[in-house]
């Protein structure tokens, strides 16, 4: 993934909280990416918007900052950073809206060649079936599980 | 220093919201439930390569 992305910082290593600032049509918006432990060394990833003025944190804000591709490129860079620092962990990615889900599907499909050299990617179908990601799958996956491949000697 | 304190406050806020926001809590619980039900399959697929 060599797309333009925002710079980010790990604001809490113990809890795997990351932060970056989206800059666009509506101004600057602080974004928070969190990794929450589930099981099996598997972490759920969530994106939150932080409103400094009100103190609100929400995963449902529609910021309309016209920089979605930059935001998603940054999220993938953060996931990459998380997995590189925790090579035995996997990440569970599930969007909280149809629009975001389509974007995740599109980004993974468009960057598959690059991603598959480094990661094992699983897709979860609508019927909850789990399989290795298939680029020619006609339906969008509803979630993904991503893990670094073991390094070959 | 100010930035460190600001980050600390933010981290505490994030921890709080992750534990108390009903939608975020439910989303994580649903995801956990799915993972537990499919634990064996996930383990097999993730360890195969």
N, CA and C atoms of all chains as a GROMACS GRO file, in nm:
protein
  606
    1UNK      N    1   0.085  -0.119   0.000
    1UNK     CA    2   0.000   0.000   0.000
    1UNK      C    3   0.089   0.125   0.000
    2UNK      N    4   0.108   0.183  -0.116
    2UNK     CA    5   0.192   0.302  -0.120
    2UNK      C    6   0.112   0.429  -0.144
    3UNK      N    7  -0.012   0.427  -0.103
    3UNK     CA    8  -0.099   0.544  -0.121
    3UNK      C    9  -0.062   0.652  -0.019
    4UNK      N   10  -0.094   0.777  -0.055
    4UNK     CA   11  -0.069   0.888   0.037
    4UNK      C   12  -0.153   0.868   0.164
    5UNK      N   13  -0.088   0.887   0.276
    5UNK     CA   14  -0.158   0.866   0.404
    5UNK      C   15  -0.113   0.974   0.503
    6UNK      N   16  -0.193   0.994   0.606
    6UNK     CA   17  -0.156   1.088   0.712
    6UNK      C   18  -0.051   1.025   0.802
    7UNK      N   19   0.031   1.111   0.864
    7UNK     CA   20   0.123   1.055   0.963
    7UNK      C   21   0.041   1.026   1.090
    8UNK      N   22   0.084   0.928   1.164
    8UNK     CA   23   0.007   0.887   1.282
    8UNK      C   24   0.099   0.864   1.399
    9UNK      N   25   0.043   0.859   1.517
    9UNK     CA   26   0.124   0.827   1.635
    9UNK      C   27   0.052   0.724   1.722
   10UNK      N   28   0.132   0.645   1.789
   10UNK     CA   29   0.078   0.548   1.883
   10UNK      C   30   0.068   0.620   2.017
   11UNK      N   31  -0.055   0.657   2.058
   11UNK     CA   32  -0.068   0.739   2.179
   11UNK      C   33  -0.073   0.655   2.307
   12UNK      N   34  -0.090   0.524   2.292
   12UNK     CA   35  -0.090   0.439   2.411
   12UNK      C   36  -0.052   0.296   2.371
   13UNK      N   37   0.077   0.266   2.388
   13UNK     CA   38   0.128   0.137   2.341
   13UNK      C   39   0.066   0.019   2.414
   14UNK      N   40   0.038   0.041   2.542
   14UNK     CA   41  -0.018  -0.068   2.623
   14UNK      C   42  -0.155  -0.112   2.573
   15UNK      N   43  -0.234  -0.012   2.530
   15UNK     CA   44  -0.370  -0.044   2.484
   15UNK      C   45  -0.384  -0.038   2.332
   16UNK      N   46  -0.276  -0.016   2.263
   16UNK     CA   47  -0.280  -0.010   2.116
   16UNK      C   48  -0.378   0.096   2.066
   17UNK      N   49  -0.363   0.219   2.112
   17UNK     CA   50  -0.443   0.330   2.062
   17UNK      C   51  -0.354   0.417   1.971
   18UNK      N   52  -0.404   0.446   1.852
   18UNK     CA   53  -0.331   0.530   1.757
   18UNK      C   54  -0.414   0.655   1.728
   19UNK      N   55  -0.347   0.759   1.682
   19UNK     CA   56  -0.417   0.883   1.650
   19UNK      C   57  -0.358   0.946   1.523
   20UNK      N   58  -0.444   1.008   1.444
   20UNK     CA   59  -0.398   1.091   1.332
   20UNK      C   60  -0.500   1.201   1.308
   21UNK      N   61  -0.458   1.300   1.232
   21UNK     CA   62  -0.547   1.414   1.206
   21UNK      C   63  -0.584   1.418   1.058
   22UNK      N   64  -0.714   1.415   1.034
   22UNK     CA   65  -0.766   1.426   0.897
   22UNK      C   66  -0.784   1.575   0.867
   23UNK      N   67  -0.734   1.614   0.749
   23UNK     CA   68  -0.746   1.755   0.710
   23UNK      C   69  -0.820   1.763   0.578
   24UNK      N   70  -0.931   1.833   0.577
   24UNK     CA   71  -1.010   1.840   0.454
   24UNK      C   72  -1.105   1.956   0.453
   25UNK      N   73  -1.210   1.935   0.374
   25UNK     CA   74  -1.308   2.041   0.348
   25UNK      C   75  -1.369   2.099   0.477
   26UNK      N   76  -1.390   2.012   0.576
   26UNK     CA   77  -1.455   2.057   0.699
   26UNK      C   78  -1.356   2.098   0.808
   27UNK      N   79  -1.228   2.102   0.773
   27UNK     CA   80  -1.127   2.141   0.871
   27UNK      C   81  -1.045   2.023   0.918
   28UNK      N   82  -0.996   2.028   1.042
   28UNK     CA   83  -0.915   1.918   1.094
   28UNK      C   84  -0.998   1.834   1.193
   29UNK      N   85  -0.987   1.705   1.179
   29UNK     CA   86  -1.062   1.614   1.266
   29UNK      C   87  -0.966   1.508   1.319
   30UNK      N   88  -0.963   1.494   1.450
   30UNK     CA   89  -0.875   1.393   1.508
   30UNK      C   90  -0.941   1.256   1.501
   31UNK      N   91  -0.869   1.160   1.447
   31UNK     CA   92  -0.919   1.022   1.434
   31UNK      C   93  -0.840   0.931   1.528
   32UNK      N   94  -0.912   0.839   1.586
   32UNK     CA   95  -0.849   0.744   1.679
   32UNK      C   96  -0.872   0.603   1.625
   33UNK      N   97  -0.767   0.525   1.619
   33UNK     CA   98  -0.780   0.385   1.578
   33UNK      C   99  -0.744   0.300   1.699
   34UNK      N  100  -0.834   0.209   1.736
   34UNK     CA  101  -0.808   0.126   1.854
   34UNK      C  102  -0.812  -0.023   1.815
   35UNK      N  103  -0.730  -0.099   1.884
   35UNK     CA  104  -0.729  -0.245   1.865
   35UNK      C  105  -0.777  -0.307   1.996
   36UNK      N  106  -0.886  -0.382   1.990
   36UNK     CA  107  -0.944  -0.441   2.111
   36UNK      C  108  -0.927  -0.593   2.107
   37UNK      N  109  -0.872  -0.648   2.214
   37UNK     CA  110  -0.848  -0.792   2.216
   37UNK      C  111  -0.980  -0.869   2.218
   38UNK      N  112  -0.988  -0.974   2.136
   38UNK     CA  113  -1.108  -1.057   2.132
   38UNK      C  114  -1.076  -1.196   2.188
   39UNK      N  115  -1.000  -1.271   2.111
   39UNK     CA  116  -0.952  -1.403   2.156
   39UNK      C  117  -0.854  -1.452   2.052
   40UNK      N  118  -0.795  -1.567   2.077
   40UNK     CA  119  -0.709  -1.627   1.975
   40UNK      C  120  -0.598  -1.535   1.925
   41UNK      N  121  -0.554  -1.442   2.005
   41UNK     CA  122  -0.459  -1.339   1.962
   41UNK      C  123  -0.517  -1.256   1.848
   42UNK      N  124  -0.648  -1.243   1.850
   42UNK     CA  125  -0.720  -1.171   1.746
   42UNK      C  126  -0.772  -1.038   1.802
   43UNK      N  127  -0.748  -0.929   1.728
   43UNK     CA  128  -0.787  -0.796   1.774
   43UNK      C  129  -0.887  -0.731   1.679
   44UNK      N  130  -0.990  -0.675   1.736
   44UNK     CA  131  -1.088  -0.599   1.658
   44UNK      C  132  -1.034  -0.457   1.639
   45UNK      N  133  -1.050  -0.404   1.518
   45UNK     CA  134  -1.005  -0.267   1.495
   45UNK      C  135  -1.127  -0.175   1.484
   46UNK      N  136  -1.119  -0.060   1.550
   46UNK     CA  137  -1.230   0.037   1.545
   46UNK      C  138  -1.175   0.177   1.520
   47UNK      N  139  -1.252   0.254   1.445
   47UNK     CA  140  -1.214   0.393   1.415
   47UNK      C  141  -1.312   0.488   1.484
   48UNK      N  142  -1.256   0.583   1.558
   48UNK     CA  143  -1.340   0.680   1.629
   48UNK      C  144  -1.301   0.822   1.588
   49UNK      N  145  -1.399   0.910   1.586
   49UNK     CA  146  -1.372   1.053   1.565
   49UNK      C  147  -1.372   1.120   1.702
   50UNK      N  148  -1.272   1.205   1.725
   50UNK     CA  149  -1.265   1.276   1.853
   50UNK      C  150  -1.291   1.424   1.830
   51UNK      N  151  -1.396   1.475   1.894
   51UNK     CA  152  -1.426   1.617   1.885
   51UNK      C  153  -1.369   1.687   2.009
   52UNK      N  154  -1.259   1.759   1.987
   52UNK     CA  155  -1.191   1.825   2.100
   52UNK      C  156  -1.280   1.926   2.171
   53UNK      N  157  -1.368   1.991   2.095
   53UNK     CA  158  -1.452   2.096   2.155
   53UNK      C  159  -1.557   2.039   2.249
   54UNK      N  160  -1.620   1.930   2.206
   54UNK     CA  161  -1.727   1.873   2.290
   54UNK      C  162  -1.676   1.757   2.376
   55UNK      N  163  -1.559   1.702   2.340
   55UNK     CA  164  -1.506   1.586   2.411
   55UNK      C  165  -1.569   1.456   2.367
   56UNK      N  166  -1.653   1.462   2.262
   56UNK     CA  167  -1.722   1.342   2.214
   56UNK      C  168  -1.628   1.250   2.135
   57UNK      N  169  -1.649   1.123   2.156
   57UNK     CA  170  -1.578   1.020   2.078
   57UNK      C  171  -1.684   0.930   2.019
   58UNK      N  172  -1.682   0.912   1.887
   58UNK     CA  173  -1.788   0.830   1.828
   58UNK      C  174  -1.736   0.757   1.705
   59UNK      N  175  -1.791   0.638   1.682
   59UNK     CA  176  -1.753   0.565   1.560
   59UNK      C  177  -1.859   0.584   1.451
   60UNK      N  178  -1.956   0.673   1.478
   60UNK     CA  179  -2.065   0.690   1.382
   60UNK      C  180  -2.070   0.828   1.318
   61UNK      N  181  -1.972   0.909   1.352
   61UNK     CA  182  -1.970   1.044   1.295
   61UNK      C  183  -1.945   1.037   1.144
   62UNK      N  184  -2.021   1.115   1.070
   62UNK     CA  185  -1.994   1.127   0.926
   62UNK      C  186  -1.930   1.264   0.909
   63UNK      N  187  -1.798   1.264   0.899
   63UNK     CA  188  -1.727   1.393   0.902
   63UNK      C  189  -1.730   1.464   0.767
   64UNK      N  190  -1.748   1.388   0.658
   64UNK     CA  191  -1.760   1.451   0.526
   64UNK      C  192  -1.641   1.541   0.495
   65UNK      N  193  -1.523   1.495   0.530
   65UNK     CA  194  -1.404   1.579   0.511
   65UNK      C  195  -1.341   1.562   0.374
   66UNK      N  196  -1.408   1.485   0.288
   66UNK     CA  197  -1.364   1.466   0.148
   66UNK      C  198  -1.223   1.408   0.137
   67UNK      N  199  -1.184   1.326   0.235
   67UNK     CA  200  -1.049   1.268   0.229
   67UNK      C  201  -1.053   1.119   0.265
   68UNK      N  202  -1.164   1.055   0.227
   68UNK     CA  203  -1.183   0.914   0.265
   68UNK      C  204  -1.068   0.823   0.224
   69UNK      N  205  -1.016   0.844   0.101
   69UNK     CA  206  -0.911   0.752   0.057
   69UNK      C  207  -0.785   0.771   0.142
   70UNK      N  208  -0.757   0.896   0.183
   70UNK     CA  209  -0.641   0.921   0.271
   70UNK      C  210  -0.664   0.856   0.408
   71UNK      N  211  -0.788   0.868   0.458
   71UNK     CA  212  -0.820   0.811   0.589
   71UNK      C  213  -0.802   0.660   0.586
   72UNK      N  214  -0.856   0.596   0.483
   72UNK     CA  215  -0.846   0.451   0.478
   72UNK      C  216  -0.703   0.404   0.451
   73UNK      N  217  -0.629   0.480   0.372
   73UNK     CA  218  -0.487   0.445   0.352
   73UNK      C  219  -0.415   0.453   0.486
   74UNK      N  220  -0.450   0.551   0.567
   74UNK     CA  221  -0.386   0.567   0.699
   74UNK      C  222  -0.424   0.451   0.792
   75UNK      N  223  -0.552   0.413   0.788
   75UNK     CA  224  -0.595   0.301   0.873
   75UNK      C  225  -0.516   0.175   0.836
   76UNK      N  226  -0.497   0.153   0.706
   76UNK     CA  227  -0.422   0.033   0.665
   76UNK      C  228  -0.275   0.043   0.707
   77UNK      N  229  -0.219   0.164   0.703
   77UNK     CA  230  -0.080   0.181   0.749
   77UNK      C  231  -0.072   0.150   0.900
   78UNK      N  232  -0.174   0.193   0.974
   78UNK     CA  233  -0.174   0.168   1.118
   78UNK      C  234  -0.187   0.017   1.145
   79UNK      N  235  -0.276  -0.048   1.070
   79UNK     CA  236  -0.291  -0.194   1.086
   79UNK      C  237  -0.157  -0.261   1.055
   80UNK      N  238  -0.092  -0.214   0.951
   80UNK     CA  239   0.039  -0.268   0.913
   80UNK      C  240   0.140  -0.250   1.027
   81UNK      N  241   0.141  -0.132   1.086
   81UNK     CA  242   0.232  -0.104   1.198
   81UNK      C  243   0.202  -0.197   1.316
   82UNK      N  244   0.074  -0.212   1.346
   82UNK     CA  245   0.031  -0.298   1.456
   82UNK      C  246   0.076  -0.443   1.432
   83UNK      N  247   0.054  -0.492   1.310
   83UNK     CA  248   0.088  -0.632   1.281
   83UNK      C  249   0.240  -0.654   1.274
   84UNK      N  250   0.312  -0.552   1.226
   84UNK     CA  251   0.458  -0.567   1.221
   84UNK      C  252   0.518  -0.571   1.361
   85UNK      N  253   0.454  -0.500   1.453
   85UNK     CA  254   0.504  -0.499   1.591
   85UNK      C  255   0.450  -0.616   1.674
   86UNK      N  256   0.351  -0.684   1.620
   86UNK     CA  257   0.289  -0.797   1.692
   86UNK      C  258   0.262  -0.908   1.589
   87UNK      N  259   0.369  -0.970   1.544
   87UNK     CA  260   0.357  -1.059   1.429
   87UNK      C  261   0.269  -1.183   1.454
   88UNK      N  262   0.246  -1.215   1.581
   88UNK     CA  263   0.162  -1.331   1.609
   88UNK      C  264   0.014  -1.293   1.627
   89UNK      N  265  -0.017  -1.165   1.612
   89UNK     CA  266  -0.156  -1.120   1.625
   89UNK      C  267  -0.226  -1.119   1.489
   90UNK      N  268  -0.358  -1.128   1.492
   90UNK     CA  269  -0.439  -1.109   1.372
   90UNK      C  270  -0.536  -0.994   1.400
   91UNK      N  271  -0.583  -0.932   1.292
   91UNK     CA  272  -0.675  -0.820   1.306
   91UNK      C  273  -0.808  -0.853   1.239
   92UNK      N  274  -0.916  -0.825   1.311
   92UNK     CA  275  -1.052  -0.846   1.260
   92UNK      C  276  -1.105  -0.709   1.216
   93UNK      N  277  -1.138  -0.698   1.088
   93UNK     CA  278  -1.184  -0.569   1.034
   93UNK      C  279  -1.330  -0.582   0.991
   94UNK      N  280  -1.416  -0.507   1.056
   94UNK     CA  281  -1.557  -0.508   1.017
   94UNK      C  282  -1.609  -0.365   1.019
   95UNK      N  283  -1.656  -0.319   0.905
   95UNK     CA  284  -1.706  -0.181   0.897
   95UNK      C  285  -1.840  -0.171   0.970
   96UNK      N  286  -1.872  -0.049   1.014
   96UNK     CA  287  -2.001  -0.031   1.081
   96UNK      C  288  -2.106   0.032   0.988
   97UNK      N  289  -2.073   0.038   0.858
   97UNK     CA  290  -2.173   0.086   0.762
   97UNK      C  291  -2.145   0.022   0.626
   98UNK      N  292  -2.246   0.019   0.543
   98UNK     CA  293  -2.234  -0.041   0.410
   98UNK      C  294  -2.130   0.035   0.326
   99UNK      N  295  -2.132   0.169   0.339
   99UNK     CA  296  -2.038   0.251   0.261
   99UNK      C  297  -1.894   0.217   0.299
  100UNK      N  298  -1.869   0.210   0.429
  100UNK     CA  299  -1.732   0.180   0.473
  100UNK      C  300  -1.694   0.038   0.434
  101UNK      N  301  -1.791  -0.053   0.441
  101UNK     CA  302  -1.763  -0.191   0.403
  101UNK      C  303  -1.722  -0.199   0.255
  102UNK      N  304  -1.793  -0.127   0.171
  102UNK     CA  305  -1.759  -0.125   0.028
  102UNK      C  306  -1.617  -0.072   0.008
  103UNK      N  307  -1.583   0.030   0.086
  103UNK     CA  308  -1.449   0.087   0.075
  103UNK      C  309  -1.341  -0.012   0.116
  104UNK      N  310  -1.364  -0.081   0.228
  104UNK     CA  311  -1.267  -0.183   0.272
  104UNK      C  312  -1.249  -0.289   0.162
  105UNK      N  313  -1.364  -0.333   0.105
  105UNK     CA  314  -1.358  -0.434   0.001
  105UNK      C  315  -1.279  -0.383  -0.120
  106UNK      N  316  -1.307  -0.257  -0.157
  106UNK     CA  317  -1.240  -0.201  -0.275
  106UNK      C  318  -1.091  -0.185  -0.251
  107UNK      N  319  -1.055  -0.136  -0.134
  107UNK     CA  320  -0.913  -0.113  -0.104
  107UNK      C  321  -0.836  -0.246  -0.104
  108UNK      N  322  -0.895  -0.348  -0.042
  108UNK     CA  323  -0.826  -0.477  -0.038
  108UNK      C  324  -0.813  -0.534  -0.179
  109UNK      N  325  -0.921  -0.525  -0.256
  109UNK     CA  326  -0.918  -0.578  -0.393
  109UNK      C  327  -0.812  -0.504  -0.477
  110UNK      N  328  -0.810  -0.371  -0.465
  110UNK     CA  329  -0.718  -0.291  -0.547
  110UNK      C  330  -0.571  -0.307  -0.506
  111UNK      N  331  -0.548  -0.352  -0.384
  111UNK     CA  332  -0.410  -0.363  -0.336
  111UNK      C  333  -0.371  -0.508  -0.307
  112UNK      N  334  -0.450  -0.599  -0.362
  112UNK     CA  335  -0.434  -0.740  -0.327
  112UNK      C  336  -0.294  -0.795  -0.357
  113UNK      N  337  -0.242  -0.760  -0.475
  113UNK     CA  338  -0.111  -0.812  -0.516
  113UNK      C  339  -0.006  -0.782  -0.409
  114UNK      N  340  -0.006  -0.660  -0.365
  114UNK     CA  341   0.090  -0.615  -0.265
  114UNK      C  342   0.060  -0.679  -0.128
  115UNK      N  343  -0.068  -0.677  -0.090
  115UNK     CA  344  -0.108  -0.728   0.042
  115UNK      C  345  -0.079  -0.877   0.058
  116UNK      N  346  -0.105  -0.953  -0.050
  116UNK     CA  347  -0.090  -1.098  -0.039
  116UNK      C  348   0.055  -1.145  -0.032
  117UNK      N  349   0.149  -1.055  -0.058
  117UNK     CA  350   0.289  -1.094  -0.043
  117UNK      C  351   0.328  -1.094   0.106
  118UNK      N  352   0.250  -1.020   0.186
  118UNK     CA  353   0.288  -1.007   0.328
  118UNK      C  354   0.186  -1.066   0.426
  119UNK      N  355   0.060  -1.074   0.382
  119UNK     CA  356  -0.046  -1.109   0.476
  119UNK      C  357  -0.130  -1.228   0.432
  120UNK      N  358  -0.180  -1.298   0.531
  120UNK     CA  359  -0.286  -1.395   0.508
  120UNK      C  360  -0.414  -1.315   0.522
  121UNK      N  361  -0.502  -1.322   0.422
  121UNK     CA  362  -0.627  -1.244   0.430
  121UNK      C  363  -0.746  -1.339   0.419
  122UNK      N  364  -0.830  -1.336   0.521
  122UNK     CA  365  -0.952  -1.415   0.519
  122UNK      C  366  -1.071  -1.321   0.496
  123UNK      N  367  -1.172  -1.372   0.427
  123UNK     CA  368  -1.294  -1.293   0.408
  123UNK      C  369  -1.411  -1.364   0.475
  124UNK      N  370  -1.501  -1.287   0.533
  124UNK     CA  371  -1.622  -1.344   0.594
  124UNK      C  372  -1.740  -1.308   0.503
  125UNK      N  373  -1.807  -1.412   0.456
  125UNK     CA  374  -1.921  -1.388   0.367
  125UNK      C  375  -2.045  -1.349   0.447
  126UNK      N  376  -2.145  -1.302   0.374
  126UNK     CA  377  -2.274  -1.262   0.434
  126UNK      C  378  -2.332  -1.376   0.518
  127UNK      N  379  -2.317  -1.502   0.469
  127UNK     CA  380  -2.371  -1.617   0.542
  127UNK      C  381  -2.277  -1.665   0.654
  128UNK      N  382  -2.175  -1.582   0.686
  128UNK     CA  383  -2.079  -1.607   0.796
  128UNK      C  384  -1.973  -1.712   0.762
  129UNK      N  385  -1.974  -1.761   0.637
  129UNK     CA  386  -1.869  -1.854   0.596
  129UNK      C  387  -1.736  -1.779   0.591
  130UNK      N  388  -1.630  -1.847   0.636
  130UNK     CA  389  -1.497  -1.784   0.633
  130UNK      C  390  -1.412  -1.856   0.530
  131UNK      N  391  -1.339  -1.781   0.451
  131UNK     CA  392  -1.254  -1.843   0.349
  131UNK      C  393  -1.133  -1.754   0.322
  132UNK      N  394  -1.032  -1.810   0.254
  132UNK     CA  395  -0.923  -1.724   0.209
  132UNK      C  396  -0.981  -1.623   0.111
  133UNK      N  397  -0.936  -1.501   0.117
  133UNK     CA  398  -0.991  -1.395   0.034
  133UNK      C  399  -0.985  -1.434  -0.114
  134UNK      N  400  -1.098  -1.422  -0.180
  134UNK     CA  401  -1.106  -1.453  -0.323
  134UNK      C  402  -1.135  -1.323  -0.398
  135UNK      N  403  -1.041  -1.278  -0.483
  135UNK     CA  404  -1.062  -1.150  -0.552
  135UNK      C  405  -1.180  -1.151  -0.648
  136UNK      N  406  -1.212  -1.272  -0.698
  136UNK     CA  407  -1.323  -1.278  -0.795
  136UNK      C  408  -1.458  -1.306  -0.728
  137UNK      N  409  -1.461  -1.297  -0.596
  137UNK     CA  410  -1.587  -1.314  -0.524
  137UNK      C  411  -1.684  -1.203  -0.568
  138UNK      N  412  -1.803  -1.240  -0.608
  138UNK     CA  413  -1.894  -1.139  -0.665
  138UNK      C  414  -1.964  -1.056  -0.556
  139UNK      N  415  -1.972  -1.108  -0.435
  139UNK     CA  416  -2.036  -1.030  -0.329
  139UNK      C  417  -1.928  -0.968  -0.240
  140UNK      N  418  -1.960  -0.858  -0.176
  140UNK     CA  419  -1.864  -0.798  -0.084
  140UNK      C  420  -1.854  -0.883   0.042
  141UNK      N  421  -1.734  -0.897   0.094
  141UNK     CA  422  -1.717  -0.963   0.223
  141UNK      C  423  -1.769  -0.869   0.332
  142UNK      N  424  -1.820  -0.927   0.440
  142UNK     CA  425  -1.874  -0.843   0.548
  142UNK      C  426  -1.768  -0.813   0.655
  143UNK      N  427  -1.661  -0.891   0.654
  143UNK     CA  428  -1.550  -0.867   0.748
  143UNK      C  429  -1.425  -0.935   0.694
  144UNK      N  430  -1.312  -0.897   0.750
  144UNK     CA  431  -1.183  -0.954   0.709
  144UNK      C  432  -1.101  -0.990   0.833
  145UNK      N  433  -1.017  -1.090   0.816
  145UNK     CA  434  -0.918  -1.121   0.920
  145UNK      C  435  -0.783  -1.119   0.851
  146UNK      N  436  -0.690  -1.043   0.907
  146UNK     CA  437  -0.560  -1.025   0.843
  146UNK      C  438  -0.449  -1.061   0.941
  147UNK      N  439  -0.352  -1.134   0.890
  147UNK     CA  440  -0.236  -1.171   0.974
  147UNK      C  441  -0.109  -1.169   0.890
  148UNK      N  442   0.002  -1.135   0.951
  148UNK     CA  443   0.130  -1.139   0.879
  148UNK      C  444   0.163  -1.283   0.845
  149UNK      N  445   0.221  -1.303   0.728
  149UNK     CA  446   0.267  -1.438   0.693
  149UNK      C  447   0.394  -1.468   0.772
  150UNK      N  448   0.415  -1.596   0.796
  150UNK     CA  449   0.540  -1.635   0.860
  150UNK      C  450   0.652  -1.604   0.763
  151UNK      N  451   0.764  -1.552   0.817
  151UNK     CA  452   0.877  -1.523   0.728
  151UNK      C  453   0.940  -1.654   0.681
  152UNK      N  454   0.963  -1.664   0.549
  152UNK     CA  455   1.026  -1.784   0.493
  152UNK      C  456   1.178  -1.772   0.507
  153UNK      N  457   1.242  -1.883   0.546
  153UNK     CA  458   1.389  -1.881   0.555
  153UNK      C  459   1.451  -1.920   0.422
  154UNK      N  460   0.501   1.860   2.744
  154UNK     CA  461   0.432   1.820   2.867
  154UNK      C  462   0.280   1.829   2.851
  155UNK      N  463   0.239   1.944   2.791
  155UNK     CA  464   0.095   1.966   2.770
  155UNK      C  465   0.037   1.856   2.681
  156UNK      N  466   0.117   1.821   2.578
  156UNK     CA  467   0.074   1.718   2.482
  156UNK      C  468   0.061   1.582   2.553
  157UNK      N  469   0.156   1.553   2.643
  157UNK     CA  470   0.153   1.425   2.716
  157UNK      C  471   0.027   1.418   2.802
  158UNK      N  472  -0.002   1.529   2.872
  158UNK     CA  473  -0.122   1.532   2.956
  158UNK      C  474  -0.250   1.520   2.872
  159UNK      N  475  -0.248   1.588   2.758
  159UNK     CA  476  -0.364   1.582   2.669
  159UNK      C  477  -0.386   1.438   2.621
  160UNK      N  478  -0.276   1.372   2.584
  160UNK     CA  479  -0.286   1.232   2.538
  160UNK      C  480  -0.337   1.141   2.650
  161UNK      N  481  -0.289   1.166   2.773
  161UNK     CA  482  -0.333   1.084   2.886
  161UNK      C  483  -0.483   1.097   2.906
  162UNK      N  484  -0.531   1.221   2.898
  162UNK     CA  485  -0.674   1.246   2.914
  162UNK      C  486  -0.753   1.176   2.804
  163UNK      N  487  -0.701   1.185   2.683
  163UNK     CA  488  -0.767   1.123   2.569
  163UNK      C  489  -0.770   0.970   2.583
  164UNK      N  490  -0.658   0.914   2.627
  164UNK     CA  491  -0.650   0.769   2.645
  164UNK      C  492  -0.754   0.722   2.747
  165UNK      N  493  -0.767   0.796   2.856
  165UNK     CA  494  -0.868   0.761   2.958
  165UNK      C  495  -1.009   0.770   2.902
  166UNK      N  496  -1.031   0.870   2.820
  166UNK     CA  497  -1.162   0.889   2.758
  166UNK      C  498  -1.193   0.772   2.662
  167UNK      N  499  -1.091   0.733   2.587
  167UNK     CA  500  -1.110   0.621   2.492
  167UNK      C  501  -1.144   0.493   2.569
  168UNK      N  502  -1.066   0.469   2.676
  168UNK     CA  503  -1.092   0.348   2.757
  168UNK      C  504  -1.235   0.349   2.809
  169UNK      N  505  -1.277   0.466   2.856
  169UNK     CA  506  -1.412   0.478   2.914
  169UNK      C  507  -1.519   0.451   2.808
  170UNK      N  508  -1.503   0.513   2.691
  170UNK     CA  509  -1.607   0.500   2.588
  170UNK      C  510  -1.614   0.356   2.534
  171UNK      N  511  -1.498   0.291   2.528
  171UNK     CA  512  -1.498   0.152   2.479
  171UNK      C  513  -1.572   0.059   2.574
  172UNK      N  514  -1.572   0.098   2.701
  172UNK     CA  515  -1.639   0.014   2.801
  172UNK      C  516  -1.784   0.051   2.825
  173UNK      N  517  -1.822   0.174   2.786
  173UNK     CA  518  -1.957   0.220   2.823
  173UNK      C  519  -2.051   0.248   2.706
  174UNK      N  520  -1.996   0.276   2.588
  174UNK     CA  521  -2.085   0.306   2.475
  174UNK      C  522  -2.157   0.176   2.433
  175UNK      N  523  -2.289   0.173   2.445
  175UNK     CA  524  -2.361   0.047   2.419
  175UNK      C  525  -2.338  -0.010   2.280
  176UNK      N  526  -2.330   0.080   2.179
  176UNK     CA  527  -2.311   0.030   2.042
  176UNK      C  528  -2.172  -0.031   2.023
  177UNK      N  529  -2.072   0.036   2.079
  177UNK     CA  530  -1.935  -0.016   2.066
  177UNK      C  531  -1.920  -0.147   2.144
  178UNK      N  532  -1.982  -0.150   2.262
  178UNK     CA  533  -1.974  -0.272   2.345
  178UNK      C  534  -2.042  -0.388   2.272
  179UNK      N  535  -2.161  -0.359   2.215
  179UNK     CA  536  -2.234  -0.466   2.146
  179UNK      C  537  -2.160  -0.514   2.021
  180UNK      N  538  -2.100  -0.418   1.948
  180UNK     CA  539  -2.027  -0.454   1.827
  180UNK      C  540  -1.912  -0.550   1.861
  181UNK      N  541  -1.841  -0.518   1.969
  181UNK     CA  542  -1.729  -0.603   2.010
  181UNK      C  543  -1.780  -0.739   2.058
  182UNK      N  544  -1.889  -0.738   2.132
  182UNK     CA  545  -1.946  -0.864   2.182
  182UNK      C  546  -1.990  -0.954   2.066
  183UNK      N  547  -2.056  -0.894   1.966
  183UNK     CA  548  -2.099  -0.970   1.848
  183UNK      C  549  -1.979  -1.030   1.774
  184UNK      N  550  -1.875  -0.947   1.761
  184UNK     CA  551  -1.755  -0.994   1.692
  184UNK      C  552  -1.689  -1.107   1.771
  185UNK      N  553  -1.685  -1.091   1.904
  185UNK     CA  554  -1.626  -1.196   1.990
  185UNK      C  555  -1.704  -1.326   1.976
  186UNK      N  556  -1.836  -1.311   1.975
  186UNK     CA  557  -1.924  -1.426   1.963
  186UNK      C  558  -1.896  -1.502   1.832
  187UNK      N  559  -1.884  -1.426   1.724
  187UNK     CA  560  -1.854  -1.485   1.594
  187UNK      C  561  -1.720  -1.558   1.596
  188UNK      N  562  -1.622  -1.495   1.658
  188UNK     CA  563  -1.488  -1.555   1.664
  188UNK      C  564  -1.489  -1.683   1.747
  189UNK      N  565  -1.559  -1.680   1.859
  189UNK     CA  566  -1.564  -1.799   1.945
  189UNK      C  567  -1.631  -1.915   1.870
  190UNK      N  568  -1.741  -1.883   1.800
  190UNK     CA  569  -1.813  -1.989   1.726
  190UNK      C  570  -1.729  -2.047   1.613
  191UNK      N  571  -1.636  -1.966   1.561
  191UNK     CA  572  -1.557  -2.010   1.445
  191UNK      C  573  -1.408  -2.025   1.479
  192UNK      N  574  -1.382  -2.044   1.607
  192UNK     CA  575  -1.244  -2.047   1.654
  192UNK      C  576  -1.156  -2.149   1.580
  193UNK      N  577  -1.210  -2.269   1.566
  193UNK     CA  578  -1.129  -2.375   1.506
  193UNK      C  579  -1.098  -2.345   1.360
  194UNK      N  580  -1.200  -2.301   1.288
  194UNK     CA  581  -1.181  -2.270   1.146
  194UNK      C  582  -1.081  -2.155   1.129
  195UNK      N  583  -1.094  -2.054   1.211
  195UNK     CA  584  -1.002  -1.940   1.202
  195UNK      C  585  -0.859  -1.984   1.230
  196UNK      N  586  -0.844  -2.064   1.334
  196UNK     CA  587  -0.712  -2.112   1.371
  196UNK      C  588  -0.649  -2.192   1.255
  197UNK      N  589  -0.730  -2.279   1.196
  197UNK     CA  590  -0.679  -2.363   1.087
  197UNK      C  591  -0.638  -2.276   0.969
  198UNK      N  592  -0.723  -2.184   0.929
  198UNK     CA  593  -0.693  -2.102   0.812
  198UNK      C  594  -0.573  -2.010   0.836
  199UNK      N  595  -0.564  -1.957   0.957
  199UNK     CA  596  -0.456  -1.861   0.985
  199UNK      C  597  -0.321  -1.931   1.005
  200UNK      N  598  -0.325  -2.058   1.040
  200UNK     CA  599  -0.198  -2.126   1.065
  200UNK      C  600  -0.152  -2.210   0.948
  201UNK      N  601  -0.239  -2.223   0.848
  201UNK     CA  602  -0.208  -2.313   0.737
  201UNK      C  603  -0.092  -2.264   0.653
  202UNK      N  604  -0.083  -2.131   0.631
  202UNK     CA  605   0.020  -2.079   0.539
  202UNK      C  606   0.152  -2.053   0.610
   0.00000   0.00000   0.00000
